[in-house]
């Protein structure tokens, strides 16, 4: 993804892994069409569809992916890159930035 570019579109095919648990992450994904399965240690946690976001914690912190995301059907997504997101976030209220960091940390602690 080009630096500063906010959005990119991509298609993943049924059965294709988007990312794996423990992978480094620098983007989030907004589902435009199709469905994605989120799993941890082989256990399915959720199946997401059109309009849902996944991989979003990678935009806030530099921690490895907490789960695996795999296309259940052919799926088209909009990719949101970390650098572009952080550029926008840097212009926001410091209170909001702090809250986001706390939310992400709490979620990561709950799932360990």
Number of C-alpha atoms within 10 A of each C-alpha: 12 10 9 14 13 17 16 13 13 12 17 19 15 15 13 16 15 17 16 18 16 12 13 14 21 21 20 20 22 21 23 18 17 20 22 28 21 25 18 15 10 10 10 13 13 12 15 19 18 15 12 15 17 16 22 19 24 20 21 20 15 12 16 15 20 23 22 23 24 22 22 20 17 15 21 20 23 18 21 23 24 23 18 17 18 15 12 12 16 10 9 11 9 11 8 11 15 10 11 16 13 13 13 17 15 11 12 14 9 8 9 6
